[in-house]
Amino acid sequence: MYSDKVMDHFANPRNVGVLADADGMGQVGNPVCGDMMTFYIKVKDDRLADVKFQTFGCGAAIAVSSMVSEMAKGKTLDEGLAITNDLVAEELGGLPKNKMHCSNLGADALHEAIKNYRDKLAGRAPKEGGAVDLHEHEGCACPYCETALEEEDKTFCRACRIEFEECPACGGITKKGDAACIHCGRPLGDKG
């Protein structure tokens, strides 16, 4: 189940968008889960004057991106680099264990944007399109037994033999046929 704070940042994300004249851009993704986060930063006097993001992913990924943007805005670059996945999850009131990788992606996307900015300042050629980091070692896990789900089949857990469906409200996977999502608690409704 997600905290009220996670649900608020998912339903009302802060700082969504693109900074066309961004000083730095960082992108990270997890191809297994499909989460992809891009952060854009504007820097003034060594501070993150503006932070925007675009996220493709589950409700937790959106909430994490929103929270990271709020935590980073107004901070120095070094303070932005000190934002960790544990701090993000703590600030959100916790995340389910199988969604903790989302908090890592959010902090990493911000770190990549700061690195991209510093590389530009130092005259180092940034990666084409900004910094991109694919978290291929991370994976999605069964929300019931925490067994890693295979990339090609995220609709069934072989360990506990549960078939999943995606919650239309938060994007999390939950047991097929359940009345409500185990992550956000919203009714799943009749698909018939």
N, C-alpha and C positions, 0 to 999 in steps of 0.2 A: 504494500500500500504506500502511496506517495504522501508526503506531508502537505499541509495546506500551502506552504510556501512554494513547494515544487509546482503544485497545481496552479497557483497564482502566476508564477513566471512562465508556465506553459501556456495558460489561457491569455495572459497579458504580457507578452515578452517586451522587455525594454531594449532600446537601442538597436532595433532591427533595421538593416539597410546596408547601403554601400556608400563609402566615401570615395567619390570619383577622383578626388585629389589627395588620396591617402598617402601618408609618408611611409607607411609600412603595411604589408599584407602577409598574412600567414594562413595556410590551409592545412588541415589534417583530416584524416579519414580512416574509417575502419571498414574495409570492403566486406567483411563477414556480416556485420550488422547493417551496413548501408548508411551509417552515420557519417556526415561530411560537414565540417565546420570551417568557415572562412571568417577571419577577423581582419578589420581595417582600423588603422590607428592614425590620428593626427597628433603630432608632438609639438609642444611649445615650451621652451625653457626646460627641457629635459623631463617634462610631464606629459602624461597621456591626456591631452586636451579634449579629445573626442575618441570614442570607441564605438564601432558598429560591427554587426555580424550578420551573416547569412548561414542558416543551418538547415540541412536536409537530414531528417532523422526522426527518432521517436520523441515522445513528450519529454522524457528526461534530458535528451540532448538539447532540445530547445530551451528548457528551463536552465540547464547548466550554462549555455551560451549567454542567456540573459543575465544570470547571476554574475558570471565572469566579467561581463561588460560593466556591470554596476560596481563590482569590487575594484575594477581597474581604473575607471574614470577619475581623473584628478591626481592619480598616484604618479610617483617618479617612475622612470623606466625600470630601475632596480626593484622598486616595490612591486611593480607589475610582474617581474620575473619571480618574485617570492610567492606569488599566488600558486598554491598547490591543489592537487585533486582533493586531498583531505580537507583543506580549508573551504573549498567550494562545496563539497558534500555537507560539511558541518554547517556552513552558512545557510544551506537549503533545508536544514533540519533532518539531514540524512537521506540516503538513497538506498534502494534495494541492492544487495550485494551484486546481483547480475547486471546492474546498471552503473556500477562504480567506474567502469571504463569510460563512460560518457564524461564524467568530471575530469578525467585525465585528458581527454580530447580537447575540452574547452580551454583548460589551462595551457595545454601544448599549443593550441592555435594562437593564443595570445602571445606566448613565448616566441613562436615562429614569426609573428608580425613584428615584434620588437627586434628580433635577430635580423629580419629583412631590412628594417629601418637602419640599424647600426651598420649592416653590410654596405648599404648605399652611402652612408656618411663616410665610411672608411675607403670608399672607392672600389670595394669588391663587387663583382658582378653578381647580382642576386639571381636565383633560379628563375627561369622563364615563368611569368605569371605569378611571381611571388614564391614564397617557401611552401613546399608541399611535403607532408610527412604522412605516409600511409602506415597505420598501425596494424599490420598484417598479423602480428603475433597475438593480438587481442581477439577475443571471440565472444559470442553470445552464449549464455548458459540457461539451462532450464530453470525457471523461477521456483520450481518445487524441490528439485534435488541438487541443483547447481552443477550438473554435469554439462560439460561443453557440448554445444549443439554443432553438428557438422554443417559446414558451409553450404553444401548442396541441399540440405534438408533441415530447415528451421521450423518445420511444421510438426515434428514428432520427436519425442525424447526416447531414445532406445533404452536408457537405463530404467526409467520409471514407467515407460510405455504409455505416455500421455500424448494425445494429439492436441495441437494448439490451433487457435485462431487469433487474429490480430484485433485488438481493441480499436474501434474506430475513433474513440475519444483521445486516447493517449499514445496509441501505436505500439503498446507493449503486447507481448504474447501471453495468452492466458488459456486455460484449459477449455477445449472446445465443448460447448454445451452448457458451460457455467452461466448462471444468471447475471453475474457482475464480474467486472475485470478485477483481478487480484492486485493490480497496481494502483488504479485510480478509484476503484469502487463504483464506477458508472455502470448502469445496466447495459448488457450486451444486446438485448432485444432479440426479436424473432427474425431470422434470416429467411424463413420460408416464404 
